[in-house]
């Protein structure tokens, strides 16, 4: 029997709890000598969730295929959305969900693979009020994610939080498995101040899920929540200014999140830019705009703690996803977002940022995208050559691999919002439906992206830039996959090999 080579992108959390269903954007790739995928699906508790994307291009599969003696098969990817319910009939707290990945092949084979284990448990207890700081003003919970932080930059950030004019806060530090030396630095920098609550993960979760875990520790008494990076510096009045922006929302009301501008500085403190948002290329005032192009920087925002009822748990994603993008989408679906143009701190740009500051490319980006679309047939042909794939690995990842991962992410965001946002009026339902329609799983994603690209409306240049980039990536990927499928499926050259990762 020929062997199947399977890779399932990590994305399942170790546990879920009521009240919300969890949307899992499952994705991966599978190769089988002499056959191609005919269908893929995830089953959970007897419910089947079929893959929306099938035989998509996964350039990252080639190295593993080569190691196991398989000829390259680029069109071997799949992705879809599955719903993991914490109240599955017959499932009690402490039990587990065991989703199964089902693969059907053109040679008639049907395979079932275990897709992981997710424990179902009760929500964690929050801190008691007598353990929280007392004082004037509302309690602010600061969620900070750390991982091997630079000691000097981390101490500067801690000192800037201590110096806040609003003093009633608790800082929930979620360390993502730093080494012992860095963990000692964290404990030393925060010692002597009980408002800092550091916790160390036993395994590395990545910043997306690490922030989710930190937000899960927010005490019930907290009225506001702020997000903090490990290496920035806050202005002394940052918390007070953002609370003021939510409480005095220009008479408009309904703001659930506020964020401010920042200076961009290098590791030595030299100013790179006086503003993080040069120009008016991003919109923060509509879900439609934010789903496509996030304008809310997590380390510059503060939101009402009630938003966590909508935001948690985060959609489960194994490929590129950002916590601030998800929280911004939740805020736009829940109410309004306020923006303060004045700088409320320094964003430290250095070589190890998870996502750094970039100057907006403007028309240069549009020109590059137009050229990429015009050259799509040539790029798709070039991708069929192993030599060209090696030489163009970086550009091909940016043009094909990255947009594909972003589409999975946005589809999971859109589906989660569709399920969680309660119908509170015809206008709100219509706005949410229109905003999520571009990315919800369904036929003709390219047409929907193109329609979003040409649709009129004040959504900013970033919206159109991202829409054009995703549409271009989808077009090049589809052409590349089509050409790859014109070749017969690769046969086994060295005998059976079976691997799951």
N, C-alpha and C positions, 0 to 999 in steps of 0.2 A: 504493500500500500504506500503511495507517495506521501511524503511528509508535508505538513503545513507549517509555515513560518508565520508567527503571529506576534504583533506588537500592539498593546492597548495602552494608549496614553494615560498616565496616572491622572486621576481626577476625583475618585471616590473619597469622601471623608471617612475617617474611622468610625464616626457615630453621627446619628441624627436624633432630634427630639422634637416633640410637638411644639407649635401647632401646625407649621407649614409643611406641605410637600416639598421635597427637594428636587429641583430640575438638574439632571446630570447631562452635560454635553459630552456624550461618549464619542471617542474618536480613536483611530488607529490605522493600521494597515495589515494586510494578510496576503501571503504568497503561497501558491500551491503549484507544483510542477505540472505543466500541461493543462491548466485550467485557470479560469478567472472567476471572481466573485459574481454570483448571480443575484444574491440577496444577503443582507446582514441585518441583524436585529438584536435588541436586548430584551430579555423577558424578566419580569419582576412579579412574583406572586401570581403567575398565570396570565399576566397582561403582557402583550407583545408591543414593543416600540421599534418600528422599522427604521433603518438608516435612511436619512434623507439624501445624503451625498454618498454615491457609490462609484467605485473605480475612479476616485479622484487622484490627482497626482501627489505622490509623497516622495520627494527627492531624498528624504532622510532614510528611506528604506534600503537604498542601494548598498550601503556598507554592510549591513547584516546579511543581505541576500548574497553578496560576494563571499562573505566569510563562510557561508554554508553551501557554497558551490552552485548557487542559483544564478542564472543569467538575470540581468537587471529587468525588473518589471515596474515601470514608473506608475502605471495606472492601477494601483493596488490599495488605495486609501478608502476609508469609509468614515462617516460621522452621522450622528443623529441625536435626538433628545429623548431621554427616558425620565419617568417620574418615579421617585422613591417616596412612598407614603409612610410616615411614621406611625400611622394607625391602620396598617394592613390587617384585614380580618384574621384573627387567630394569633396575631403577634403581640406579645406583651413587652413591657419595659425590661431590658436586660437580654432580650432575644436579638436575633440578627436577621438582616435581609441579605440574601445571597443571589444577586442578579447573575444571569447567565447570558453569555454572548453566543448567538446562533449564526453560523456561517453556512450558506448554501452555494455550491460551486457548479460551474457549467458542465463538469464531468458527472454530475448526479450525486456527488457526495454531500452529506449534511453533517455538520460538526457542532458540538456544544462545548463551550469553554467556560469555566468559572471566571466571573468578572470581578471578584473581590467580595469582601464581607463588610457590612455596615451594621454596627450595633445600634439598637433602638433603646434610648434611655430617657429618663426624665430630665427636664431642664436643670442645669446646675443651680445650686442655691447661691444667692447673692450675699454680699457682705452685710452684716448687721449694722444698724445705724450707730451703735455705740463705738464701732471700730472706725468710723469715718470722721474726718475733720469737722469741727464745729466752727461757727463764725457767721459773719454777715454775708448775705448774698446767696445765690443758688449754688448748689454743688455741681462742679464740672468734673467729669471723668475724662482723663487724658489717656488715650490708647496709643502706646508707643511700641513699635516693633523694632527689635534689635537683632543684629547678627555680626559678631566679630567687629564691633565698632572701633573706629580710631579713638584711642583713649582721650586725646586732647579735645577733639571735636565733640565727643560724647559729654565730657565734663562741661564744656562750654554750653551745650544744649541744656544739660541739667541745671546749670547755674541760671540760665535765662528763664527756665520755668520757675525756679525758686524766686526769681526777682519779679514775678508777675504782680501787678497792682491788685488784681483779684486773687485773693489768697486762699479761697475755699475750693480746693481741688484735690483730687487723688490721681496719681499717675500710675497706670496699670502697664507695667513693662512686660512684654511677652518676648522672651529671648528665644531665638530659633535654633538652639543647639550650638551656641558659641563654644569655642575651646575653653579650657580651664582658665587660661591667663586672661582672656577677654571677659569671662564671667566674673572673675575676681575684680577686674577694673569696674565693671558695672556695679557690683555690690559696694565697693569702696566709694565710688562717686555718689551713690545714693544713700549711704549710711547716715544715721543720725537724723533722718527726716522720715517719719512714719507715713508721710503722704505718698512716698514712692513704694510701689508693691511689685518688685521684680519676681518673675517666675521663669524657669528655664525648661524648654521643651527637651524631651529625650531624643526626638528625631527632628530633622530639618523639614519644615513644612512648606517653605517658600513664603514670600512676603504676603501674597494674596490670602492664603489660608491662615498665616500667622496673625495678620490684622483681624481676621474673622474671630480667631480664638481670643484675642485681646478684647474685642468688643463684646464677646460673650461673658466677660467678667464685670461688665459695667453694673454697678449696684443700682437697685431699684430706686434709691433716693436721689440719684443723679438727675438733674434737669437738663443738662447739656453735655455733649460729648465733643471732644476735640481729638484730632489725629496728629501725631507727632512722629517725625523721622528722627533717627538717632544722631544726626550730624548737622542739623540746622541751628539757627539762633533766633529766638523770638524777641520781638520788641517788648518792653515791660508792660505796655498797655494792650497787648494783643488780645488776650481773653476778654478783657473789659470792653474793648471796641467791638468785637464780634457779638458779644451778648447784647450790647447796645443796638447793633444793627438788626438783630432779631426782634428785640423789644420795641424798637422805634423804626418800623419798616416804611418810613415815608408816607404813612397814612394808608398804605395799600393793604396791609395785613396778609396773613397766610404764609409768610416766609418760614420755612423749616430749616434752612441751611444758609449760612453766610460764609463768605470767604474773602480774603483780602489779597492785595498785591504783595510782591516781595522783591527785594533787591536780589540780584544774582552775584555771588562773590566766589572767588576761588578759595582753595584750601588755606591760603595765607591771608585771606580777608580782603584781597583787592577786588574792587567792584568791576564786574564784567558787564552788567547792565543794571540801570536804575529801576527797571521794571521787568517782571516776568512775562508780561503780556504786551509786547510791542505791537502797536496798531490795534485795530478792531476786527480781528479775523476770526474770533470765536464767539459763539453765543451760549449763554448759560440760562436763558429764560424760557426754554422749551424742551420737552422730552424728545421731540423730533430731532432737534439739533444735537442734544447730548448723547443720544444713542449712537449717532454717527461719529461725532467728534467731541471728546470730553474737553471741557474748558475749566473744570474745577480741580484745582490742585489739592490733594488730600492734606498735605502738611500745612495748608493755609486756611483750613476750614474748621467750622464749629457748627454743630447741628443739634436740634432738639432730640433728647434721648428717646422720645416716643417714635422716632423714625426707625429705631432698631426693630420694632414690631414688624415692619415691612421688609427690612433689609436682611434680617437673619432668619434662616441660614443663607449664606451666599450661594448662588448657583455653583454646582460642582463642575469644575473645568480643569482639564489636564493640560491645556495649551494656554497661550498668552491671555491673561486677564489681569485687570488692575482693580484694587479695592476701591480707590477713589472714583473710578468710572462708574462702578456699580452703585455706590452710595449717592453719587450725583444724580443718576437716573432715578433712584428711589425718591430723592428729594423733589425732583421735577414732577414725578407722578403724584406725589403727596401734596405739594403746594408750590410755594415760590422759593426762589434762590436769590439772596441779596449779595451784592458785590460792593466791596470797599476799595476804591482805587488807590488809597494811600498804602505805602509799604508798611507791613506789620512784622517784618523780620527779614532775615537773610537766608536765601536758599544757597547752600554751599555746593558748588559744582566741583567735583573732583573725578578722578578716573574710575571710581568704584560705584558710582550712582546706579541704582537699578533702572532709573529712567531719568535722563538728564535734560537740562534746558537746551533748547535749540532755537536759533533765530529762524523766524518764519521765512520760507523760501519764496513765497509770493508767485510771481509769474514764471520763475524758473521751474517750479514744480509743475505748473500747467504745461510748460513746453516739454518737460521730460515725459510726462504722462502721455501727451499727444504723440510724441515720438515712439514711446513704448507700444502704444496701441497700433500705430501704423506699421511697426516692425513685428507685431505679434506673430504672423506666419513664419517669419525668419527665425524668431526666438524659439518658437515651438519646434521647428525643424532642427535648430541647433541643439535643443535639449535631448534629441534622440541620439546624439553622439556622446559617448563616454568621455572623450577628450574635452569636448566643449563643456560638458557638465562639470568637469574638474576645474577648468579655467574660469567658468562663469558661475561658480558655486555661490558666491556672495550675491550677485545681482539676481540670479534665479530664485534664491531664497526670498529676497525682498519682493520680487515680482510675483511669485507663485505661492511659496510656502507661508509667508507671513500673512497675506490677505486671506488665505484659506483658514488659518487659525483665528483671525479676527472675525470672520463670518460666523464660525462656530460660537465664539464668545458672545457676539451680539445676538445671535439666535437664542442662546440660553437666557440672556438678560431679558429679551423681548417676551419669551414664553413665560418666564417667572413673573414678570410684571403683569402680563395678561391674566394670570391665575390669581395673583395676590391683591391687585388693586381693586377695592370694592366699587361697584357701580353706585356713584353718589350723585348722578345727574347726567342728563343726555349729553351736555357739552363735554363733561369730563370723560365719559365713556367714548365719545366720538374722537376726542383728542388722543386718548391713549391708544385706541384702535388704529388710528391713522399713523401714529408714531411708531408702533410696533410692527405694522404690516410689512414694511420693507424687509424685515429680517426674520419674521416667523417662517418656520419650515414650510415649504410648498414648492410648486413648480415655477419655473422661469425666474430664478433669483437675479439673473443678469438684467432682465427686463425691469424688474422692480428697482434695482440699483440705478439703472439708466433713467427711469421715471423720477426717482428721487433727485438725481443729478440735475435734471432740467426743470424740475418743479419750481415754481416761483415761491418766494417767501423770504423773510429776513432771517436767515439762519447762519450767515457768515461765510467767509471764504474757506475756513477750515472744513466746514461741512462739505462744500463742493470738492475740496481737495481730497478728502478722505473717500467720498463717494466715487470720485474718478479713479483713485488708486485701487479701491476694491473692485470696481467694474473692470478695470484694465487687468488686474491680477486674475479675476475670474475668466476673462476672455482668453488670456494666454494659457491659463491652466487647462481650460476646456480644449483648446486646440492641441496642446501638448498631449493630453490624455487621449484625444481622438486619434492622433497619429500613432501613439504607443499601442492602442488597441487594434490598429490595422495589422500589426505584426502578430504572428501566432504566439500564444502564451509560451513562456520559456519552459523548457523541460529540465528535469533533474539531471545534473551532470555527474554527480559523485555518489548518488545513493541517498537514502532517507536521512533527514535531519529534522528534528523537532525542537522548537524553542518557543517559550513564551516569556515576554518581558513587560 
